[in-house]
């Protein structure tokens, strides 16, 4: 199977294994997002069933949530370590300390 990571979708796995041959699927190293993105560049939109599209979107949303939580934890770690907000801003590609603080608040409170 293609799944060797957390948050892999079994329906996507099944579709990938029936849509593409095992050798082609193995090149994606268990990353369903990479597999779906790559295949979407090579195949017609009609090749992708609605259920796969729905689950693909759900997988993207789950990854986005996980990335936001990881970003928040990283910034919190840096703050506890005593890293300045300006340094944090530079690390996360923001222009200044104020933007970094605002970004952290959005990460901590995504639905104000």
DAWOTA-V512861 format. One record per residue. N is the residue number from 1. SS is DSSP state (helix for helix, strand for strand, loop for the rest). NEAR is the number of other C-alpha atoms within 8 Angstrom. Layout:
n->[N N]
ss->[SS SS]
near->[NEAR NEAR]
This chain:
n->[1 2 3 4 5 6 7 8 9 10 11 12 13 14 15 16 17 18 19 20 21 22 23 24 25 26 27 28 29 30 31 32 33 34 35 36 37 38 39 40 41 42 43 44 45 46 47 48 49 50 51 52 53 54 55 56 57 58 59 60 61 62 63 64 65 66 67 68 69 70 71 72 73 74 75 76 77 78 79 80 81 82 83 84 85 86 87 88 89 90 91 92 93 94 95 96 97 98 99 100 101 102 103 104 105 106 107 108 109 110 111 112]
ss->[loop loop loop loop loop loop loop loop loop helix helix helix helix helix helix helix helix helix helix loop loop helix helix helix helix helix loop loop loop loop loop helix helix helix helix helix helix helix helix helix helix helix loop loop helix helix helix loop loop helix helix helix helix helix helix helix helix helix helix helix helix helix helix helix helix helix helix helix helix helix helix helix helix helix helix helix helix helix helix helix helix loop loop loop helix helix helix helix helix helix helix loop loop loop loop loop helix helix helix helix helix helix helix helix helix helix helix helix loop loop loop loop]
near->[6 12 12 7 7 5 6 11 9 7 8 12 13 8 9 9 12 7 6 8 8 7 6 8 13 9 6 11 7 10 10 12 9 8 10 9 8 8 8 9 6 6 7 7 6 5 6 8 7 6 6 11 9 8 11 11 8 8 12 9 8 9 8 8 8 8 8 9 10 8 9 11 8 8 10 8 8 10 10 7 6 6 9 8 12 9 9 13 14 10 7 7 6 10 7 10 13 7 10 14 9 8 8 10 8 8 11 8 7 6 3 3]
